[in-house]
Amino acid sequence: MRWFFGPGPWHGLRWLTRGDMRILVLEALADGPKRGYEVIKAIRDRFHGLYSPSPGAIYPTLQLLEDEGLVAVEVVDGKKLYKITEEGRRFLSERRDQLEVLLEKGRKVMGAEAAELMDAARSLALTVLHAYATLPPERLLEVADVLREARVKVLRVMGKG
């Protein structure tokens, strides 16, 4: 699992079990056809950006779902477009309770507080990148000072400063 720039606080916590990725992928495809990277984005968005499956998890799962007849593939502009089949919709419908349990587990691991924290961190990161792109070098030193101060304050909240 990736969390912003590295492993999250739940690193090593196995909240996904065997077969869960199949259900997540089918659920991502339920609202329309997608390319592989769009499936990754849909799942990431489902979990507020706090969990993003790797291509190494998604593409083999898509291949398995295709082999099982749960997903159909069409090549458009030289790229694969994946679409859930009627059999895939039945499969997902039969596992609706399992999907809800899975989503609830994800909500517990990646609750609203974590999503709010990461949203604030992303907003800060975008602001810093904008400052880097637009400010003269001497003003960037001021931004660096502000960031160092913010780090110290966060460490104090954590009881480490």
Order of alpha helices (4+ residues) and beta strands (2+ residues): alpha-alpha-alpha-beta-beta-alpha-alpha-alpha-alpha
